[in-house]
């Protein structure tokens, strides 16, 4: 029986090596595909959860603030927000009419942050010396949702598709100033304020019908309203939930203007490269009158598991409904 020549052996070995190499490349490609699919599923799930969270928050608002002097002043009054919010961020313009569409060219109605008064659990007070048996006082929180840089992200955001965090500010609880002022008996009013501080830890009042520069009020230890405005005039963050990173994930970011066009950034606003850029991966558009506002939220997230790997992304939007009271 004839033996196998060296040449034949080398040919067989070469073919076998190619088959093994092809097999392992196929396995790696399948693994990479499964990994990327897993990343896409993870970032899409995260994006939907964040949108659901924001819709729940803004749907419980009692007043929305837009891009005007009052909105900018309130935003700058919130403790710590002005130092970390991405420069050139804008609140959405409150449009009484209109439809959900891309802004007309050279017009900026869509914003990339949100600011509103959220209704909290009301404070119930059992009256002692007044004419009412039970007094219900509304309690509010000032809430802001905005973009900021993730730790360690420096330089131009145009050069990278990721690197932004979505943050939320939540104020300390605020009693409704108008409802407290409506209590005619001064002793009852003072007792109410003292007990609100003792039972709920409330130290401030807010008049949502007053201009922002005069809306915040305080009271002393005896429950007497302070006739002067607080100094400094700052709305403090809640001690537990005051300023939180919503994503809180080093691998997932809000997309920047540097993301490829197919990621979906700037679907409703016109992309700007001036300053820190606008709008990046968060867009908010508000239409409708005070009695029925529709809030469109558009969010684009990206995920980078390794510095050199491809990015997975999610491009989703949700609609919330709210009204001003």
C-alpha positions in Angstrom: 0.0 0.0 0.0 1.5 3.3 -1.0 2.3 5.8 1.7 1.4 9.5 1.9 3.9 11.9 0.5 5.1 15.0 2.4 3.4 17.2 -0.1 0.1 15.5 0.3 0.4 15.8 4.1 1.2 19.5 3.9 -1.8 20.0 1.6 -4.1 18.1 4.0 -2.7 20.0 7.0 -3.1 23.3 5.2 -6.8 22.6 4.3 -7.5 21.4 7.8 -5.9 24.6 9.3 -8.1 26.7 7.0 -11.2 24.9 8.1 -10.3 25.2 11.7 -9.5 28.9 11.3 -12.8 29.5 9.4 -14.7 27.6 12.1 -13.2 29.7 14.9 -13.8 33.0 13.0 -17.4 32.0 12.5 -17.7 31.2 16.3 -16.2 34.6 17.1 -18.5 36.4 14.7 -21.5 34.7 16.2 -20.3 35.5 19.7 -19.7 39.2 18.7 -23.1 39.3 17.1 -24.8 37.9 20.1 -22.9 40.3 22.4 -23.9 43.3 20.2 -27.5 42.1 20.2 -27.4 41.9 24.0 -26.0 45.4 24.2 -28.7 46.7 21.9 -31.4 45.0 24.1 -29.8 46.4 27.2 -29.6 50.0 26.0 -33.1 49.9 24.5 -34.5 48.5 27.8 -32.7 51.2 29.7 -33.9 54.0 27.4 -37.5 52.9 27.7 -37.3 52.7 31.5 -35.8 56.2 31.7 -38.5 57.6 29.4 -41.2 55.9 31.5 -39.7 57.4 34.6 -39.7 60.9 33.1 -43.2 60.6 31.8 -44.5 59.6 35.3 -42.7 62.6 36.8 -43.8 65.2 34.4 -47.3 63.9 34.3 -47.7 64.8 38.0 -46.6 68.4 37.4 -48.8 71.3 38.4 -46.8 73.8 36.4 -44.4 73.6 33.5 -41.7 76.3 32.9 -40.5 77.2 29.5 -37.6 79.1 27.9 -38.3 82.6 29.2 -37.0 84.9 32.0 -39.1 83.1 34.7 -37.9 79.6 33.6 -34.2 80.7 33.4 -34.4 82.4 36.8 -36.0 79.4 38.5 -33.4 77.0 36.9 -30.6 79.2 38.2 -32.2 79.3 41.7 -31.9 75.6 42.1 -29.0 74.6 44.3 -26.0 73.3 42.4 -27.7 73.0 39.0 -26.0 75.9 37.3 -22.6 74.5 38.1 -23.1 71.2 36.4 -25.8 71.6 33.7 -24.3 71.4 30.2 -23.7 75.0 28.9 -26.1 76.2 26.2 -28.9 74.0 27.5 -32.4 75.3 26.7 -35.8 74.8 28.1 -38.6 74.1 25.6 -40.8 77.0 24.5 -44.4 76.5 25.7 -46.3 76.5 22.4 -50.1 77.0 22.9 -50.7 75.8 19.4 -48.9 73.5 17.0 -48.1 69.9 16.3 -45.3 67.6 17.1 -42.8 68.4 14.3 -39.3 69.5 13.7 -38.7 73.1 14.5 -38.9 75.5 11.6 -35.4 76.4 10.4 -33.7 79.2 12.4 -36.3 78.7 15.2 -35.7 77.0 18.5 -38.8 75.8 20.3 -37.6 72.4 21.3 -35.4 72.2 24.4 -33.0 69.7 25.9 -34.0 70.0 29.6 -37.2 70.1 31.7 -38.3 72.2 34.6 -41.6 71.8 36.5 -43.4 71.9 39.8 -44.3 68.4 40.9 -47.2 67.6 43.3 -46.1 65.8 46.4 -48.2 64.1 49.1 -50.3 66.9 50.6 -49.9 67.9 54.2 -53.0 67.3 56.4 -53.4 69.4 59.5 -56.0 68.9 62.2 -57.1 72.4 63.2 -57.4 73.3 66.9 -58.3 77.0 67.3 -59.7 77.8 63.9 -63.0 77.3 62.2 -61.9 74.4 60.0 -61.7 70.9 61.4 -59.2 69.7 58.8 -56.8 71.7 56.6 -55.2 70.2 53.5 -52.2 72.0 52.2 -50.6 71.1 48.9 -46.9 70.2 48.9 -44.6 70.7 45.9 -41.2 69.8 44.7 -39.3 71.7 42.0 -37.9 69.2 39.5 -35.3 69.7 36.8 -34.1 67.2 34.3 -30.9 68.1 32.4 -27.7 67.0 30.7 -24.2 67.1 32.2 -20.9 65.7 31.3 -19.9 62.3 32.7 -16.9 62.3 35.0 -13.7 62.5 33.1 -15.2 63.7 29.8 -13.4 66.8 28.7 -12.9 68.6 25.4 -15.3 69.0 22.5 -18.3 66.7 22.5 -18.4 66.9 18.7 -15.4 64.5 18.7 -17.2 61.7 20.5 -20.7 60.1 20.3 -21.0 59.5 24.0 -20.1 61.1 27.3 -23.3 62.8 28.7 -25.2 61.9 31.9 -28.9 62.6 32.4 -29.4 64.2 35.8 -32.4 65.1 37.9 -32.7 67.7 40.6 -35.5 67.4 43.2 -36.0 70.2 45.7 -36.9 70.0 49.4 -40.7 69.9 50.0 -42.4 73.3 49.7 -45.8 74.2 51.2 -48.3 76.1 49.1 -47.9 79.7 50.2 -51.4 80.8 49.0 -53.2 78.0 50.9 -51.2 78.7 54.1 -52.0 82.4 53.8 -55.7 81.6 53.4 -55.8 80.4 57.0 -57.3 83.5 58.7 -56.5 82.6 62.3 -52.9 83.6 63.0 -52.4 81.2 65.9 -53.7 78.4 63.8 -51.4 79.3 60.9 -48.4 79.4 63.2 -49.3 76.0 64.7 -49.8 74.6 61.2 -46.3 75.7 60.1 -44.7 74.5 63.3 -46.3 71.0 62.9 -45.4 70.8 59.2 -41.8 71.3 60.1 -42.0 68.8 62.9 -44.0 66.1 61.1 -42.8 66.5 57.5 -39.5 68.4 57.8 -40.9 71.3 55.7 -39.0 74.6 56.1 -40.1 76.5 53.0 -43.2 77.8 51.2 -43.6 78.5 47.5 -46.2 80.7 45.7 -46.6 79.1 42.3 -48.8 82.1 41.2 -46.1 84.7 42.1 -43.1 85.6 40.0 -40.1 83.4 40.7 -38.0 86.2 42.3 -40.6 86.5 45.1 -42.1 83.0 45.2 -39.9 81.4 47.9 -40.7 82.1 51.6 -39.6 81.0 55.0 -41.0 81.0 58.6 -39.3 81.1 62.0 -39.3 78.5 64.8 -42.6 79.9 66.1 -44.2 79.5 62.8 -44.4 83.2 61.9 -44.0 84.0 58.2 -40.8 85.9 57.4 -41.7 89.2 55.7 -38.3 89.2 53.9 -37.2 86.9 51.2 -34.6 84.2 52.0 -31.0 85.3 51.8 -29.4 83.6 49.9 -32.4 83.1 47.6 -31.7 79.4 46.8 -34.1 76.4 46.5 -32.3 73.6 48.2 -31.9 70.1 47.0 -33.6 67.3 48.9 -31.1 65.6 51.2 -31.9 62.1 49.9 -33.0 62.5 46.3 -31.8 66.0 45.5 -29.3 65.5 42.7 -29.2 62.1 41.1 -27.7 60.6 37.9 -30.6 58.9 36.2 -28.4 56.6 34.1 -25.8 55.9 36.8 -24.0 53.5 34.4 -20.5 54.1 33.2 -21.1 52.2 30.0 -24.4 54.0 29.0 -24.5 57.6 28.0 -26.8 60.1 26.4 -25.7 60.5 22.8 -23.9 63.7 21.8 -24.0 65.7 18.6 -21.0 63.7 17.6 -23.1 60.6 17.2 -23.7 59.4 13.6 -26.9 60.7 12.0 -28.6 57.3 12.1 -28.5 57.3 15.9 -31.4 59.9 15.7 -29.9 62.9 17.6 -31.7 66.2 16.7 -34.9 64.8 15.3 -36.9 67.8 16.4 -34.3 70.6 17.0 -31.7 71.9 14.7 -28.2 70.7 15.6 -25.9 73.4 16.7 -22.1 73.2 17.2 -21.8 76.5 19.0 -20.4 76.4 22.6 -21.2 73.0 24.2 -23.6 72.1 21.4 -27.3 71.6 21.2 -29.5 69.6 21.6 -27.5 66.3 21.9 -29.6 63.2 22.8 -32.4 64.7 24.9 -35.2 66.7 23.3 -38.4 68.0 24.9 -41.2 69.7 23.0 -44.3 71.1 24.7 -47.5 72.0 22.9 -51.0 72.9 24.1 -52.5 75.4 26.5 -52.2 75.4 30.3 -55.3 73.2 30.6 -53.9 70.4 28.4 -50.2 70.3 27.6 -48.5 67.5 25.6 -44.9 66.9 26.4 -42.8 65.0 23.8 -39.7 63.4 25.2 -37.1 62.1 22.7 -34.1 60.3 24.1 -31.0 58.7 22.4 -28.7 56.6 24.5 -25.5 54.9 23.5 -23.6 52.0 25.1 -19.9 51.4 25.0 -18.8 48.2 26.7 -15.1 48.6 25.8 -13.1 51.6 24.5 -12.5 50.1 21.1 -15.8 48.3 20.5 -18.8 49.4 18.4 -21.5 51.4 20.0 -25.0 50.1 20.6 -27.7 52.7 20.7 -31.4 53.3 21.4 -33.6 56.0 19.8 -37.0 56.2 21.5 -39.6 58.8 22.3 -42.7 59.0 24.6 -45.5 61.4 25.2 -46.8 62.8 28.5 -49.9 64.8 29.3 -50.0 67.5 32.0 -51.8 70.7 32.9 -51.0 73.8 34.9 -53.0 74.4 38.0 
